[in-house]
Amino acid sequence: MCYNKNMQYPYLTLLEVANILLTLVIGLIVFYLLTKKWKLHNLTTAVKAFLLYELINFLFYLIYPWNFIYKILEGNSPINRALAISMFGILSFLIFYLINKKVLPLNFKRSLFAFLLIVVITLPLINFLQTVVVQKKIINLTPFSKEAAKMEEGIHAYFQKYGFGALLLAPIAVPPIPQPLSLQITGKITAANFTWPADLLSSIIMAASDGN
C-alpha cells in the first residue's frame, strides 16, 4: 500500500466525536449535581459555565507555546513534559476559576474542588473507560474495523517511506504521521480537555523511573 496523507476515516471520526460528546455530557451532569448541591444556580447556568470553560480551555491549548517551553527547558524529556503540562494545568484551573467566579459565582475553594473532581478525575476516567471498553468493542464491527485496518496500513506505509526516524524529524524535515484533519481536531479536543491529567501522570512516572 502506498502512503496517502489524504486518506479519510469518516466512521472512526464519528466514533471519536461520539466519545467526546458523551464524555462532555457525563462531565456536565457531575458538574451540575455538584453545584446544585451547593445551591448556586439552575441547569442553564451550569451548561453555560461548563461549556464556556471547555471551549476557552481548548482554544488556550491550541495557542499554548509547547515548543517554546520545551526549547527553554532544553528538550521534551519526561520531567520537562511534566513541567510543561503542570504549567498548562495551573493556567487551565485559573480559566476554570475565573469563568465560574463570574457565571455562578463559585469561590476559590469550591472551584478547586470542582476542577480536581471533574477536570482532573472524572473527564479523564470517563474518556479512558470509553476508549478501553466501548471503543475496543465497536472497533471490531464493520465498517469501523475496515477503516482501522486502512489506518494501520497507511501508518505502516509511512514508516516504510520515511523510517522510524520520522518520529523525531516530523513535521520539520518530513511530513507528520498521516492523519486526516477531522481526527487531528478530535485528537486536540481530547488532549486539551480530557487526557492532559493522564499525560501528566505518565510523564511523572517516567521521570521517576529515569531518576532511579
Secondary structure, 3 states (H helix, E strand, C coil): CCCCCCCCCHHHHHHHHHHHHHHHHHHHHHHHHHHHHCCCCCHHHHHHHHHHHHHHHHHHHHHCCHHHHHHHCCCCCHHHHHHHHHHHHHHHHHHHHHHHHHHCCCCHHHHHHHHHHHHHHHHHHHHHHHHHHHHHHHCCCCCHHHHHHHHHHHHHHHHHHHCCCHHHHCCCCCCCCCCCHHHHHHHHHHHHHHHHHHHHHHHHHHHHHHHC
